[in-house]
Amino acid sequence: MTPAIAMPSTRSCGGGRASRSALAGLAAALALGGCAAAAGGFVLPQDGNPEGQARLVAARASLARVVYLGETHDNPVHHAHQARVLQAMLRAGARPALAFEMLTQEQQPEVDEVMRGADGAPLDARLRWRERGWPDFAMYQPLFELALTDRLPVLAADLDLPTVRRIAKEGLGVLPGAERDRVASRLRPDPEREARLEREIAEAHCGLLPAAAIPFMAQAWHARNVVMARHIGQALDEGRRVVVIVGRGHLDRGGLPDQLHALRPGTRQLIVDFVEAAPGESLPGPRSSYIRWLTPGVERGDPCAPLRGPR
């Protein structure tokens, strides 16, 4: 089942049944940002005014309880747009919690201390950002600075790494019963969806994974999404809206938004998907819970070369 959506079902970027107050300023944002219509969702082009586009996204985000800003981790344009959207939401009066895939649940006490400004140590050092393998913290720093300035709660949303690794190596069955139930997928079985996920995992690992390892890695992916959904749900229970900073792969069908829907049916969600595209490239229109924002790509070498090793 598709998650409840935050956007009116419409073929025009600014139309639909949304209230006037929720979409105040939308026409101006459209004029500044540029927008391509798509059935049920819409696409923001690369050559639009990014500040106007961010205001458009913020206007639509006002209809949602949860807003996902889906990134490619190493693309600085995606992070700049995330900060623009969050800033536009704050200027419109929103005070959401900010949930990060990059922070894992056992870090929450440390994150709380960091966000209280307990000492003057650099944020990335306090969060052990580099040692945890994430890209340059400078791309994420504007988000944390906005959270500090506006006193937004920051959620360490992801499943802890030791548990992820155990599941990926041995499967969900290795966990004790209560813990297994807490992280197990809440979705109805769908063999076609799982086969597609396993193909994507194999491709992402350059075809080098043993076939027997792939189902366990799929279980770990689902477990991460379930735990992130649970942490988002806790913030919703406290009366907060939530903005989620997350890799765009977690927003696919069967991913984080669907897990949250399974846990909390009816929660209004908006997915903002930053998509790398060639200049002038057009992509299929997104489904109704999406805004697809086209961006330049990043020059990358062969991602499989380090895995293959020297030839």
Long-range contacts (C-beta under 8 A, 24 or more apart in sequence): 1-261, 2-261, 2-287, 2-288, 2-289, 3-257, 3-258, 3-260, 3-261, 3-267, 3-269, 3-289, 4-261, 4-265, 4-266, 4-267, 4-268, 4-269, 5-268, 5-269, 5-270, 5-288, 5-289, 6-60, 6-61, 6-63, 6-64, 6-65, 6-67, 6-268, 6-269, 6-270, 6-289, 7-40, 7-41, 7-60, 7-63, 7-270, 7-288, 7-289, 7-291, 8-63, 9-40, 9-288, 10-40, 11-37, 11-38, 11-39, 11-40, 12-37, 13-37, 13-42, 13-56, 18-63, 22-59, 22-62, 22-63, 23-59, 23-60, 23-62, 24-59, 25-55, 25-59, 26-56, 26-59, 28-52, 28-55, 29-53, 29-55, 29-56, 29-59, 30-56, 36-282, 37-285, 38-284, 38-285, 38-286, 38-292, 39-285, 39-288, 40-285, 40-286, 40-287, 40-288, 41-285, 41-286, 41-287, 41-288, 41-289, 41-290, 41-291, 41-292, 42-285, 42-286, 42-291, 42-292, 43-282, 43-283, 43-285, 43-286, 43-291, 43-292, 43-293, 43-294, 44-291, 44-292, 44-293, 44-294, 45-294, 46-277, 46-279, 46-294, 46-295, 46-296, 47-279, 50-80, 50-81, 50-84, 51-84, 51-88, 53-81, 53-84, 53-293, 54-81, 54-84, 54-85, 54-87, 54-88, 55-88, 57-85, 57-88, 57-272, 57-291, 57-293, 58-85, 58-88, 58-89, 58-91, 58-92, 58-94, 59-92, 60-270, 60-291, 61-85, 61-89, 61-94, 61-243, 61-270, 61-272, 62-89, 62-92, 62-94, 63-268, 63-270, 64-241, 64-268, 64-269, 64-270, 65-236, 65-241, 65-242, 65-267, 65-268, 65-269, 66-232, 66-236, 66-241, 66-242, 66-244, 66-257, 66-260, 66-267, 66-268, 66-269, 66-270, 67-96, 67-241, 67-242, 67-243, 67-244, 67-269, 67-270, 67-272, 68-244, 68-246, 68-251, 68-256, 68-257, 68-269, 68-270, 68-271, 68-272, 69-243, 69-244, 69-245, 69-246, 69-272, 69-274, 70-246, 70-247, 70-248, 70-250, 70-251, 70-271, 70-272, 70-273, 70-274, 71-245, 71-246, 71-247, 71-248, 71-274, 72-247, 72-248, 72-274, 72-276, 72-298, 73-134, 73-135, 73-247, 74-135, 74-298, 74-300, 75-274, 75-276, 75-295, 75-297, 75-298, 76-139, 76-298, 77-274, 77-295, 77-296, 78-274, 78-295, 79-139, 79-140, 79-142, 79-143, 80-142, 81-274, 81-293, 81-295, 82-143, 82-245, 82-274, 83-142, 83-143, 83-146, 85-243, 85-272, 86-143, 86-146, 86-243, 87-146, 89-243, 90-146, 90-150, 94-241, 95-150, 95-152, 95-240, 95-241, 96-152, 96-240, 96-241, 96-242, 96-243, 97-152, 97-153, 97-154, 97-155, 97-235, 97-240, 97-241, 97-242, 97-243, 98-143, 98-147, 98-152, 98-153, 98-154, 98-155, 98-242, 98-243, 98-245, 99-154, 99-155, 99-157, 99-228, 99-231, 99-232, 99-235, 99-242, 99-243, 99-244, 99-245, 99-246, 100-154, 100-155, 100-156, 100-157, 100-158, 100-244, 100-245, 100-246, 101-157, 101-158, 101-224, 101-228, 101-244, 101-245, 101-246, 101-247, 101-250, 102-129, 102-132, 102-134, 102-140, 102-158, 102-245, 103-127, 103-154, 103-155, 103-156, 103-157, 103-158, 104-156, 104-158, 104-159, 104-160, 104-161, 105-156, 105-157, 105-158, 105-159, 105-160, 105-227, 105-231, 106-156, 106-160, 107-156, 108-155, 108-156, 111-154, 111-155, 111-156, 112-154, 115-144, 115-147, 115-148, 115-153, 115-154, 117-148, 132-161, 140-245, 143-245, 153-235, 153-240, 155-231, 155-232, 155-235, 155-242, 156-231, 157-227, 157-228, 157-231, 157-232, 157-244, 158-224, 158-227, 158-228, 159-183, 159-223, 159-224, 159-227, 159-228, 163-223, 164-220, 164-223, 164-224, 165-220, 167-216, 167-219, 167-220, 167-223, 168-213, 168-216, 168-217, 168-219, 168-220, 169-216, 170-216, 171-215, 171-216, 171-219, 172-219, 172-223, 182-226, 182-227, 182-230, 183-223, 183-226, 183-227, 184-222, 184-223, 184-226, 185-219, 185-222, 185-223, 185-225, 185-226, 185-259, 186-226, 186-229, 186-259, 186-262, 186-263, 187-222, 187-254, 187-258, 187-259, 187-262, 190-254, 193-253, 193-254, 194-218, 194-254, 197-221, 197-254, 200-249, 205-307, 206-303, 206-304, 206-307, 206-308, 208-304, 208-307, 208-308, 222-254, 222-259, 224-250, 225-250, 225-255, 225-256, 225-259, 226-259, 226-263, 228-256, 228-259, 229-256, 229-259, 229-260, 229-262, 229-263, 229-264, 230-263, 232-260, 233-260, 233-263, 233-264, 236-264, 236-267, 248-273, 248-274, 248-275, 257-289
